[in-house]
Amino acid sequence: MNWLDAEIASRVCKEEKEWEAREVAAFLKKQAERREEFFTLGDFPVKRVYTAADIADTPLDDIGLPGKYPFTRGPYPTMYRSRTWTMRQIAGFGTGEDTNKRFKYLIAQGQTGISTDFDMPTLMGYDSDHPMSDGEVGREGVAIDTLADMEALLADIDLEKISVSLTINPTAWILLAMYVALAEKRGVDLAKISGTVQADILKEYMAQKEYIYPIAPSVRICRDIIAYSAQHLPRYNPINISGYHISEAGSSPLQEAAFTLANLIVYVEEVLKTGMAVDDFAPRLAFFFVSQADFFEEVAKFRALRRCYAKIMKERFGAKNPDSMRLRFHCQTAAATLTAPQYKINIVRTAMQALSAVLGGAQSLHTNGYDEAFAIPTEDAMKMALRTQQIIAEETNVTNVIDPLGGSYYVEALTTDYEKKIFEILKEVEERGGTIKLIEQGWFQKHIADFAYETALRKQSGDKPVIGVNRFVEDEEQHDIEIHPYDPTTAERQVARTQRVRRERDNAQIARLLDQLVAVARDDKQNIMPVTIELVRNGATMGDIVEKLKGLWGTYRESPVF
C-alpha cells in the first residue's frame, strides 16, 4: 500500500505545477533565488518544496513503525522513551594510567560508556620499544603492549556495568583477547560484559590505510572475532562496521553508506562459510557512522541505512530473527568539519551534528571537542562535548517522540532516494566482481578521492561555505587556547612496564604458544581467538603476536590508483 492513490497523486502534482506557474513565478520576478539549482552536500538534487506526491511511490510498509521491519523509524519500539543513547566520549593518550584518569573524569561527568583511542604503534602492532614506535608512544592515543597495560587502562572500572568500546582494527583481535583475559582474571561473568571492538579491516584498505596483513587473512581474523564472540560474549558487539572513516577520508554520505554495507556483505558471507547460522551472530553486528553538516541528509541517510540493512539481512541472507535485521549504530560528529580558525564555533557545529544523529536514531554518540583541530581534546573540551549531548537529551524534549521527522515529505523522499542509490551501488559492486576485488583494483579508493577533490575545490571557490575559513574570516584572529600537552615521560614509563613483563614471564611457554598460533593460523577452519587469549594471559606482547604472523602471512602493500 502506498501513501496516495494515483488520482490524488495526480491532483497534488497538478496543484504544485499551478503554484509554480503563479505564486512562484510572480515572486521570482521580484526576488531571484540564491542559486539556480540546490543540492545536498552529497549531491542529491533538492527541490524547492516537497509534497505528498514525492513519496507516493514509497510503500507505507517501507516506513512502518519503530521496532518493526524494516526498522526505518528506529530499531526499537520505544527508543529514547525507554533510555537515551549511550554517551560514549572517546579518550586515549599516554599510558593506561593516564587514560584511566580521563575515563574516570568523564564517568564522573555523566558519561555512560567508554570509548578508547589507541596510539599508532598499538594500531599497527608495534611494541612501544620497537624502533618504529619512536616519537609516537601515547601521542595520539593510549599505548597498549601487554595485558598489564589493559589492567592499568581499566583499573577500578566495573566491566559488568560500563560498556567498553575499543577503536582498533588491524590488531583488534589482540586487544579483544586482552579485554577477555582481564575480565576472566577479575572473575567477571563474560555473559555480562558489553561493548564493541571496531575490527572493521576492509574500510582500512578503502580509506584509513591502517592495515598489516593481506586482505584474505585480515578478513579471516574478523570472521574469527565474530564467531568467537557469538559463542562466548553474548552482549558484546564483535565488529563495528564503519562508514565514519570512509567519510573522513573524503567520501560522499552516499558512498559512506553504500561502501559500508558492501563490507557488511563480505563479513556475513565469511562467517556463514563456517557453518554458523545467520541468526546466531547477526544480532550483535554493529555499525559506526558519521553525522555530517547537511542536517536533513544525515537523518535520511541513517533511516535509509536501517531499511537497506533489514532488507539485505532478510532477503539476501535469510535472517528470521528480527534482532538480525535491526541496524544499531554508534555515531560521531564530523572531525573533518572542525576548524582552527574561530575554533569556539566548533561547539555549534558539533551540537547541530549531534542533534541530527539523535533525530536519525543513533544508539551511541560521541561529540567532538571544540579544540580537536589542534590536538587531543582537553578535559574542558570533552566536558563541553558531553554537556552538548546531555542538553539534547534532558532539555530539548526531542527524546519524547520517536522519529519526529518521520512523515516529512522531504525526509521520506530523501530516505527513499538514498535506499535506491545504495542498492544501485551494491549491484554495481557485485557485477564488477565484489568488494575485495574492487578494493584490490582501487575502485573504492578512486571514488573516495574523486569526491574529496571535488569538495576541496568547492571549499576553495567558496561554493561550499565554511564559516571562519571562506566566510566571515577574521584575518587578525589570535588563538587564546590551551591545548592538551604531551607528557615526555610517556615512552619511558610505557617501555619500562613492557620490558618488566618480558623479564617476568615464562618465555619458553610464550614460544610454544606462538608456534601454536602459527599452526592455528595455517588452518582456516580453526579460530584464532582462544590461542591469542592464552598468549596475552601468559604475558605475550602485541608485537610478539603480530611479528610471528607476519612470517606466515606477510604484509599488504597497496597499488596506488591515480
LUMKOL-18502 format. One line per field, with one value per residue (C-alpha): residue number from 1; y, z, x; residue in one letter. Coordinates in Angstrom, 1 decimal. Example, Ala and Ser with C-alpha at 12.3 -4.5 7.8 and 13.67 -1.06 7.14 Angstrom:
BEGIN
resi	[1,2]
y	[-4.5,-1.1]
z	[7.8,7.1]
x	[12.3,13.7]
resn	[a,s]
***
This chain:
BEGIN
resi	[1,2,3,4,5,6,7,8,9,10,11,12,13,14,15,16,17,18,19,20,21,22,23,24,25,26,27,28,29,30,31,32,33,34,35,36,37,38,39,40,41,42,43,44,45,46,47,48,49,50,51,52,53,54,55,56,57,58,59,60,61,62,63,64,65,66,67,68,69,70,71,72,73,74,75,76,77,78,79,80,81,82,83,84,85,86,87,88,89,90,91,92,93,94,95,96,97,98,99,100,101,102,103,104,105,106,107,108,109,110,111,112,113,114,115,116,117,118,119,120,121,122,123,124,125,126,127,128,129,130,131,132,133,134,135,136,137,138,139,140,141,142,143,144,145,146,147,148,149,150,151,152,153,154,155,156,157,158,159,160,161,162,163,164,165,166,167,168,169,170,171,172,173,174,175,176,177,178,179,180,181,182,183,184,185,186,187,188,189,190,191,192,193,194,195,196,197,198,199,200,201,202,203,204,205,206,207,208,209,210,211,212,213,214,215,216,217,218,219,220,221,222,223,224,225,226,227,228,229,230,231,232,233,234,235,236,237,238,239,240,241,242,243,244,245,246,247,248,249,250,251,252,253,254,255,256,257,258,259,260,261,262,263,264,265,266,267,268,269,270,271,272,273,274,275,276,277,278,279,280,281,282,283,284,285,286,287,288,289,290,291,292,293,294,295,296,297,298,299,300,301,302,303,304,305,306,307,308,309,310,311,312,313,314,315,316,317,318,319,320,321,322,323,324,325,326,327,328,329,330,331,332,333,334,335,336,337,338,339,340,341,342,343,344,345,346,347,348,349,350,351,352,353,354,355,356,357,358,359,360,361,362,363,364,365,366,367,368,369,370,371,372,373,374,375,376,377,378,379,380,381,382,383,384,385,386,387,388,389,390,391,392,393,394,395,396,397,398,399,400,401,402,403,404,405,406,407,408,409,410,411,412,413,414,415,416,417,418,419,420,421,422,423,424,425,426,427,428,429,430,431,432,433,434,435,436,437,438,439,440,441,442,443,444,445,446,447,448,449,450,451,452,453,454,455,456,457,458,459,460,461,462,463,464,465,466,467,468,469,470,471,472,473,474,475,476,477,478,479,480,481,482,483,484,485,486,487,488,489,490,491,492,493,494,495,496,497,498,499,500,501,502,503,504,505,506,507,508,509,510,511,512,513,514,515,516,517,518,519,520,521,522,523,524,525,526,527,528,529,530,531,532,533,534,535,536,537,538,539,540,541,542,543,544,545,546,547,548,549,550,551,552,553,554,555,556,557,558,559,560,561,562]
y	[0.0,3.4,6.9,8.1,6.6,7.6,10.1,12.0,12.0,13.4,16.2,17.1,17.3,19.5,21.8,22.1,22.9,25.7,27.1,27.1,28.9,31.5,32.2,31.2,32.8,36.1,36.1,35.3,38.4,40.4,38.3,35.6,32.5,32.3,29.8,28.1,24.6,23.3,20.1,18.3,18.0,14.5,15.9,14.8,17.4,19.3,20.6,23.9,22.1,18.6,17.3,14.1,13.3,12.9,10.0,8.5,5.6,4.8,1.8,2.6,-0.7,0.6,3.4,1.3,1.8,1.8,-1.6,-3.3,-4.4,-2.7,-0.6,2.7,4.6,3.0,-0.4,-0.5,0.2,2.7,4.2,7.1,7.0,4.0,5.1,7.6,6.7,5.7,8.9,7.5,10.1,8.7,9.0,7.8,9.2,8.4,5.2,3.1,5.0,8.4,7.4,5.7,9.1,10.7,7.8,8.4,12.1,11.6,9.0,11.5,14.0,11.6,9.6,6.2,4.3,4.2,4.5,4.1,5.6,3.8,5.2,4.5,1.8,-0.1,0.2,-1.1,-3.9,-2.5,-2.7,0.6,-0.1,-1.0,1.5,2.2,3.5,6.2,9.5,8.1,6.3,7.5,10.6,10.2,7.5,5.2,2.8,-0.9,-3.6,-6.2,-7.3,-5.3,-2.1,-3.2,-3.7,-0.1,1.2,-0.2,-0.1,0.4,0.3,-2.1,-4.1,-5.5,-2.0,0.1,-0.6,-0.6,0.2,-0.5,1.6,-0.5,-2.6,-4.5,-5.6,-5.7,-9.4,-9.0,-6.1,-8.1,-11.0,-8.8,-7.5,-11.1,-12.1,-9.2,-9.9,-13.6,-12.5,-10.3,-13.1,-11.2,-13.1,-13.0,-13.1,-9.7,-7.7,-5.3,-3.0,-3.1,-3.8,-2.0,-4.7,-3.5,-4.1,-3.7,0.1,0.4,-0.8,1.6,4.6,4.8,2.8,1.2,-2.4,-5.1,-8.3,-9.1,-8.8,-12.6,-13.3,-10.0,-10.8,-14.3,-12.6,-10.6,-13.8,-15.4,-12.4,-12.5,-16.3,-16.4,-13.5,-15.1,-18.2,-16.6,-12.9,-12.7,-9.0,-7.9,-6.4,-8.2,-5.6,-2.0,-1.8,1.7,4.3,7.1,6.7,6.3,9.7,11.3,10.2,12.4,10.3,11.5,10.5,8.1,6.4,6.2,4.3,2.0,1.1,0.2,-2.2,-3.7,-4.5,-5.9,-8.4,-9.7,-10.3,-12.1,-14.3,-15.2,-16.2,-18.2,-20.3,-21.6,-23.2,-20.8,-19.7,-16.0,-15.6,-17.0,-14.0,-11.2,-9.7,-8.5,-6.8,-3.1,0.0,3.3,6.3,10.0,12.8,15.4,19.0,18.6,18.1,16.5,14.5,12.8,11.9,10.4,8.6,6.9,5.9,4.5,2.5,0.8,-0.1,-1.3,-3.4,-5.0,-6.0,-7.3,-9.5,-10.8,-11.2,-11.9,-13.9,-15.4,-14.0,-14.8,-13.2,-9.5,-8.8,-9.9,-7.2,-4.2,-1.9,-0.5,2.2,4.4,7.9,10.5,14.1,15.0,15.7,16.8,19.8,21.2,24.3,26.0,29.5,30.7,27.3,28.1,27.8,24.1,23.8,24.9,22.6,19.7,20.4,20.5,17.3,15.6,16.6,15.1,11.9,11.8,12.5,9.8,7.3,6.6,4.1,5.6,9.0,10.7,14.5,16.1,18.6,22.2,22.1,18.9,20.9,21.5,18.4,15.7,17.4,18.8,17.9,21.2,20.5,16.9,18.2,20.7,18.0,15.7,18.6,19.1,15.6,16.0,19.2,17.4,14.5,16.4,19.9,19.8,17.1,15.6,12.3,12.3,11.2,8.5,9.6,13.0,13.8,10.7,11.7,14.8,14.8,15.9,13.4,10.5,11.3,11.6,8.4,6.5,8.2,7.0,3.5,3.3,4.7,2.4,-0.7,0.6,0.9,-2.6,-4.0,-2.4,-3.7,-7.3,-7.0,-5.8,-8.8,-8.0,-5.8,-7.4,-7.5,-3.8,-2.9,-4.5,-2.6,0.7,1.2,2.4,4.4,6.3,7.2,8.5,10.5,12.0,13.3,14.6,16.5,18.0,19.0,20.7,22.7,23.8,25.0,26.8,28.5,29.3,27.2,25.1,27.6,27.1,29.8,31.2,29.8,31.1,33.1,35.7,35.3,37.1,37.9,39.1,36.3,35.3,31.8,32.0,28.3,25.9,22.5,19.1,18.6,15.6,14.1,13.5,10.7,8.6,6.4,5.8,4.8,2.6,0.8,0.1,-1.8,-3.7,-4.8,-5.8,-8.1,-9.7,-10.4,-11.9,-14.2,-17.8,-17.2,-21.0,-21.0,-18.0,-19.7,-22.8,-20.7,-18.7,-21.9,-23.0,-19.6,-20.2,-23.7,-22.3,-19.5,-22.1,-24.0,-21.8,-24.0,-23.1,-19.9,-17.7,-16.1,-18.9,-19.2,-15.4,-15.2,-17.8,-15.8,-12.4,-14.2,-15.5,-12.2,-12.1,-8.6,-7.4,-7.2,-10.8,-11.9,-9.6,-10.3,-14.1,-13.9,-11.6,-14.6,-16.6,-14.1,-11.3,-7.7,-5.8,-3.1,-1.1,-0.4,3.3,4.4,7.8]
z	[0.0,-1.0,0.5,-2.2,-4.9,-8.5,-8.7,-5.5,-6.5,-9.9,-8.2,-5.9,-8.8,-10.8,-7.8,-7.4,-11.1,-10.8,-7.8,-9.7,-12.6,-10.5,-7.0,-7.5,-11.0,-9.7,-6.7,-8.7,-10.8,-7.6,-5.9,-7.6,-5.6,-4.3,-7.0,-10.0,-8.5,-5.0,-3.8,-0.6,0.5,-1.0,-4.4,-4.3,-6.1,-3.7,-5.0,-4.0,-2.0,-1.3,-1.3,-0.7,-4.4,-3.8,-1.6,-3.3,-4.6,-1.2,0.2,3.7,4.8,4.0,6.5,9.1,12.8,15.2,16.2,13.3,10.0,8.0,11.0,9.0,12.0,14.6,15.7,19.0,19.6,22.4,21.5,23.8,25.7,27.5,27.7,25.8,23.7,25.2,25.7,24.7,24.6,23.2,25.1,24.8,25.4,27.2,29.2,30.6,33.9,32.0,30.0,33.1,34.8,31.8,31.8,35.5,34.9,32.1,34.1,36.9,34.4,33.4,30.6,30.2,28.1,27.5,24.0,23.6,21.1,20.7,19.6,16.2,17.4,19.0,15.9,13.7,16.1,17.2,20.8,22.4,22.4,18.7,16.6,14.5,17.7,18.4,19.0,18.7,22.0,23.6,21.4,19.5,21.7,24.6,24.3,24.9,24.6,27.2,29.4,32.2,30.2,29.8,33.5,34.1,31.4,33.1,36.7,39.1,36.3,36.6,33.4,34.1,34.3,31.9,28.1,26.7,23.1,21.6,18.5,16.7,13.5,12.3,15.8,17.1,18.0,20.3,22.2,22.5,23.8,26.4,27.4,27.8,29.7,32.1,32.6,33.4,35.8,37.7,37.8,35.7,34.0,30.3,29.6,31.3,29.6,26.9,24.4,20.9,19.2,15.9,13.9,10.5,8.4,4.9,5.4,6.3,2.8,1.3,3.4,6.6,5.5,8.8,7.9,8.4,6.6,3.2,2.8,3.0,6.4,7.7,6.9,8.4,11.7,11.6,10.9,14.0,16.2,15.2,15.6,18.9,20.4,19.2,21.2,24.3,24.6,24.1,25.0,23.1,19.6,17.8,15.0,14.3,10.6,10.0,7.5,9.7,8.4,4.8,5.2,7.0,4.1,1.8,0.6,0.0,2.5,-0.1,-0.6,3.2,3.4,0.4,0.8,4.5,3.5,0.8,3.6,5.7,3.0,2.9,6.7,6.8,3.9,5.6,8.9,7.1,5.5,9.0,9.1,11.7,11.0,10.3,13.3,15.6,15.1,13.2,16.3,17.6,14.4,15.0,12.9,13.2,11.1,10.9,11.3,8.8,8.3,6.0,8.7,6.9,4.6,7.6,9.1,5.8,5.5,8.8,8.1,4.7,6.1,8.6,5.8,3.5,6.2,7.1,3.5,3.0,6.1,5.4,1.6,0.9,3.9,5.1,8.6,10.6,13.9,14.0,16.0,13.0,10.9,13.4,12.4,15.5,15.2,17.1,15.7,15.9,14.8,11.9,12.8,9.3,9.8,12.8,12.1,13.8,12.8,15.2,16.9,19.5,16.8,16.6,19.6,17.4,14.5,16.9,18.5,15.1,14.0,17.3,17.0,13.5,14.9,17.6,15.2,13.0,15.8,17.0,19.8,20.9,20.3,20.6,20.3,19.2,21.3,20.2,20.3,18.3,15.2,17.4,19.4,21.6,23.4,26.8,29.7,29.4,25.7,26.5,29.2,26.8,24.2,26.8,28.1,24.5,24.4,27.9,26.9,23.8,26.0,29.0,27.9,24.3,24.6,21.3,23.0,23.9,20.4,18.2,14.7,14.9,11.3,10.0,7.6,6.5,2.7,2.2,4.7,3.4,-0.2,0.5,2.5,-0.4,-2.8,-0.6,-0.5,-4.3,-4.8,-2.1,-3.8,-7.2,-5.9,-4.2,-7.5,-9.4,-6.8,-7.3,-11.1,-11.1,-9.1,-5.4,-2.7,-2.2,-5.9,-6.2,-3.2,-4.8,-8.0,-6.2,-7.3,-3.9,-3.2,-6.5,-5.8,-2.3,-3.7,-6.5,-4.1,-1.7,-4.5,-5.6,-2.1,-1.8,-4.9,-3.6,-0.4,-2.3,-4.6,-1.7,-3.2,0.0,2.8,5.9,8.5,9.6,6.6,3.5,5.1,7.8,8.1,10.9,9.5,12.8,14.9,17.9,19.3,23.1,23.6,26.0,24.2,25.7,26.5,25.6,28.6,27.6,30.2,28.5,26.4,29.3,31.6,29.0,27.8,31.4,32.0,28.7,29.5,33.0,31.6,29.3,32.2,34.4,32.0,31.0,27.7,26.9,27.3,25.1,22.3,22.5,22.3,19.4,17.5,18.3,17.0,13.6,13.4,14.1,11.5,8.9,9.4,8.1,9.9,13.4,15.4,16.2,19.4,22.0,21.4,21.4,24.7,26.1,24.7,26.3,29.6,29.7,29.0,25.2,23.8,20.9,18.9,19.6,18.1,15.1,14.1,14.3,11.9,9.5,9.0,7.8,6.1,5.1,4.8,2.5,0.0,-1.8,-5.5,-5.9,-8.4,-9.9]
x	[0.0,1.4,0.7,-1.6,-3.7,-3.0,-5.9,-4.9,-1.2,-2.1,-4.2,-1.3,1.1,-1.3,-1.7,2.1,2.6,-0.1,1.7,5.0,3.4,1.6,2.9,6.5,6.9,5.4,7.7,10.8,10.3,10.8,13.5,15.6,16.6,20.2,21.2,19.7,19.9,20.3,21.9,22.6,26.3,26.2,25.0,21.4,19.2,16.9,13.5,12.0,9.3,8.2,4.6,2.8,3.3,7.0,6.5,3.5,5.6,7.1,5.2,3.8,5.3,8.8,8.3,6.4,6.8,9.8,11.0,9.2,10.7,12.2,13.1,13.2,11.9,14.2,15.5,13.4,9.7,10.3,13.7,14.7,11.4,12.9,16.5,18.6,21.6,24.9,27.0,30.4,33.1,36.3,39.6,43.1,46.6,49.8,49.8,47.0,47.1,46.9,43.8,42.2,42.2,40.3,37.8,37.1,36.7,34.2,32.2,32.0,30.6,27.8,29.3,27.6,30.1,33.9,35.4,39.2,41.6,45.0,48.3,49.7,52.2,49.4,47.2,50.0,51.1,54.5,55.5,56.4,60.2,60.2,62.2,59.1,57.4,59.9,58.2,54.7,54.2,51.0,50.9,47.6,46.0,46.9,49.8,48.9,51.5,50.5,47.7,49.3,48.6,44.9,44.7,46.0,43.6,40.5,41.6,38.6,36.1,33.2,33.2,29.7,28.3,30.3,30.2,33.8,34.5,37.9,38.6,41.1,41.3,44.4,45.2,41.7,41.7,44.6,43.0,39.8,41.8,43.3,39.9,38.6,41.7,41.3,37.6,38.4,41.2,38.8,36.2,33.8,31.0,31.7,28.0,27.7,30.4,29.3,30.9,32.4,35.7,35.8,37.7,36.4,39.5,38.0,37.4,41.1,42.0,39.4,40.0,42.0,45.1,45.9,46.5,49.2,48.4,46.9,43.2,42.3,43.9,42.7,39.1,39.6,40.6,37.3,35.4,37.0,36.2,32.6,32.3,34.1,32.1,28.8,29.6,31.3,30.3,26.5,26.3,29.4,29.5,32.3,32.6,31.8,31.4,32.5,31.4,32.9,36.5,35.3,33.6,36.6,38.8,36.6,33.7,30.2,27.5,26.1,29.4,29.8,26.5,26.9,30.5,29.9,27.1,29.3,31.8,29.0,28.1,31.7,31.8,28.4,29.4,32.7,31.0,28.4,31.1,32.0,28.6,27.2,23.6,23.0,20.7,23.4,25.7,23.9,22.1,25.4,26.7,27.0,27.9,29.7,28.7,29.5,27.0,28.0,26.8,23.8,21.2,18.3,20.5,22.1,18.7,17.6,20.9,20.5,16.9,17.8,20.7,18.3,15.9,18.6,20.3,17.0,16.3,19.8,19.7,16.2,16.1,19.8,20.8,17.5,17.5,14.4,15.2,14.1,17.3,19.3,17.7,18.0,20.8,22.3,24.9,27.3,27.7,30.4,30.2,32.4,36.0,36.7,34.4,36.3,38.3,41.2,40.0,37.3,37.6,34.9,32.2,33.0,30.7,27.8,28.8,29.0,25.7,23.9,25.5,24.7,21.1,20.8,22.3,19.7,16.9,18.3,18.0,21.6,22.2,25.5,27.1,30.5,30.6,33.9,35.8,36.0,39.8,40.4,41.6,44.7,45.4,43.8,40.9,41.3,39.1,37.2,36.5,35.3,33.1,31.5,31.0,29.4,27.2,26.1,24.6,23.1,21.3,19.9,18.8,17.5,16.3,15.1,12.4,13.3,13.6,9.9,8.7,10.2,11.5,9.9,10.9,9.1,6.4,8.2,7.8,11.4,13.0,10.9,11.6,15.3,15.3,13.8,16.3,19.1,17.8,17.6,21.1,22.6,21.2,22.4,25.9,25.8,24.6,27.4,29.9,28.6,28.6,32.2,33.4,32.7,34.1,37.5,38.3,37.4,39.5,42.5,41.7,41.4,37.8,36.5,39.7,39.3,35.6,36.5,39.5,37.4,34.7,37.3,38.9,35.6,34.9,38.3,37.6,34.2,35.7,38.4,35.9,33.5,30.7,30.9,30.7,33.0,32.5,35.8,37.6,36.0,33.1,33.3,37.0,38.9,42.3,43.8,42.5,44.5,44.2,43.8,43.7,45.4,45.9,46.4,50.1,52.2,54.0,57.6,57.9,55.2,57.5,59.9,57.1,55.5,58.6,59.6,56.4,56.7,60.2,59.3,56.6,59.1,61.6,58.9,57.1,57.8,59.5,59.6,55.8,55.4,57.5,55.3,52.1,53.5,54.1,50.6,49.4,51.0,49.5,46.0,46.6,47.6,44.3,41.5,38.9,40.3,39.5,42.4,40.9,41.5,45.2,45.6,43.8,46.3,49.2,48.2,47.3,50.8,52.5,52.9,53.2,51.2,54.4,55.2,51.9,51.9,55.5,55.0,52.1,54.0,56.3,53.3,51.1,53.4,52.2,50.0,51.1,48.6,48.8,48.0,45.4,45.6]
resn	[m,n,w,l,d,a,e,i,a,s,r,v,c,k,e,e,k,e,w,e,a,r,e,v,a,a,f,l,k,k,q,a,e,r,r,e,e,f,f,t,l,g,d,f,p,v,k,r,v,y,t,a,a,d,i,a,d,t,p,l,d,d,i,g,l,p,g,k,y,p,f,t,r,g,p,y,p,t,m,y,r,s,r,t,w,t,m,r,q,i,a,g,f,g,t,g,e,d,t,n,k,r,f,k,y,l,i,a,q,g,q,t,g,i,s,t,d,f,d,m,p,t,l,m,g,y,d,s,d,h,p,m,s,d,g,e,v,g,r,e,g,v,a,i,d,t,l,a,d,m,e,a,l,l,a,d,i,d,l,e,k,i,s,v,s,l,t,i,n,p,t,a,w,i,l,l,a,m,y,v,a,l,a,e,k,r,g,v,d,l,a,k,i,s,g,t,v,q,a,d,i,l,k,e,y,m,a,q,k,e,y,i,y,p,i,a,p,s,v,r,i,c,r,d,i,i,a,y,s,a,q,h,l,p,r,y,n,p,i,n,i,s,g,y,h,i,s,e,a,g,s,s,p,l,q,e,a,a,f,t,l,a,n,l,i,v,y,v,e,e,v,l,k,t,g,m,a,v,d,d,f,a,p,r,l,a,f,f,f,v,s,q,a,d,f,f,e,e,v,a,k,f,r,a,l,r,r,c,y,a,k,i,m,k,e,r,f,g,a,k,n,p,d,s,m,r,l,r,f,h,c,q,t,a,a,a,t,l,t,a,p,q,y,k,i,n,i,v,r,t,a,m,q,a,l,s,a,v,l,g,g,a,q,s,l,h,t,n,g,y,d,e,a,f,a,i,p,t,e,d,a,m,k,m,a,l,r,t,q,q,i,i,a,e,e,t,n,v,t,n,v,i,d,p,l,g,g,s,y,y,v,e,a,l,t,t,d,y,e,k,k,i,f,e,i,l,k,e,v,e,e,r,g,g,t,i,k,l,i,e,q,g,w,f,q,k,h,i,a,d,f,a,y,e,t,a,l,r,k,q,s,g,d,k,p,v,i,g,v,n,r,f,v,e,d,e,e,q,h,d,i,e,i,h,p,y,d,p,t,t,a,e,r,q,v,a,r,t,q,r,v,r,r,e,r,d,n,a,q,i,a,r,l,l,d,q,l,v,a,v,a,r,d,d,k,q,n,i,m,p,v,t,i,e,l,v,r,n,g,a,t,m,g,d,i,v,e,k,l,k,g,l,w,g,t,y,r,e,s,p,v,f]
***
